[in-house]
Amino acid sequence: MATTTEQATTAPPDPVPRPVARRTFADRDGLLAWVFLLPSVVYIIALVALPFGLAIAFAVSDVTAGDPSYDYVGLVNFRRAFSDPVFWRALGNTLIFTAISMVLIVILGKVLANILIADFKGKWLVRFFVLLAWTTPVALSSISWLWLLDSIFSPIDWVLRQVGILGPNENVYYLGEPGWAMASVIAVHVWRLTPLAAVIMIAGLVAIPRDIDEAARVDGAGYWRRMFEITIPMVLPVVAVAALFGAIFTFTDMAVVRVLTRGGPNDATQVLASWAFYRGIEGGDVAQGAAVALFLFPLLLAAAIAILRAVRRIEVG
C-alpha cells in the first residue's frame, strides 16, 4: 500500500526541454526587406540623386570647360538663360513637341494594341516587327530616317513623284524648312515610342474581364459602344501610365533632334534637352548648360503630378 501511495503522490518527471529554434536571416522580414530595397536605393542615389545634386551645384557656379575652378555665382546663370531668346524658343518647341507627340502616341498606341491582341496568323511575327522600332538603338534608327528624309535621295519623295503628288524634279525639304523639320522630328519620335505605349496598353486590355464584354455583346452593344463605355474607361489608368512614361521620354529626349536636325534650321527644332547639351557640352559653358537642364525638372514634376492625380481620380471613380 505504501508503495502504491508513493507512486500516486509522486509528481511526474519534467519533460525534456526542447532546443529553441534560432531565427535565420530569411526569417527577419524587416531586415530582409531593407536588403532587397538596397539595390534600388543605391541605383537612385548613384544615377539620380548625385547627378541632380551635381547639376544644382554647377548651375550656381561659373564652371566652364576652360576654367573648371568652382566659384559660387548664385542665380546668374538662370538670369542669363531667361534673357536668351533661344531658351524661350526651345521651351516653346519642347511644349509643342511633347503635346503633339503624346496625343499621337496615345492614340496610335491604343490602335496598335487593339490590332496586336487580335487573334490572327503570324501575330507573333507582327509583334516582333512592331517592337523592333523600340528595341533598335535610337542613333541607328535616326540615321535610317536621316536617309529617308533626305532632300535629294529620299525614297518618300520618289513614291510621291510616282503617284503624281510631286512634280518630276520636285523635292520636299523635310529637314531644311522649319515646319517640315518639326513635323519630321515629331513623326520619328512617335514612331519610336508608339510600340512602348502599345505594349503597356496591351496589359490593360488583356486585364479586362471577358464576361463584361460578352455580357455587353449579349445585350446588343455594338463595337463602338463597347469601346467607349467599357474598353476605354477600364484602360484609362493604363493609358495615363503610358502617357506619363511617354512624357518623361519625350521631355528628356534629344537624340532624334541631334541626329536629324541638330536643332535647326535656325533653332526651329531646338528643345531644352538639346539646347542644354549644346551649351554645356559642345559650347563648354557647363554652368549655363546645367541651368537650362534644371529647368526640365519643375516641368516634369508638374506633368507627373497632374497625370498621377488623374489616374487616382479615375481609379477612385
Disulfide bonds with the S-S distance in Angstrom:
none
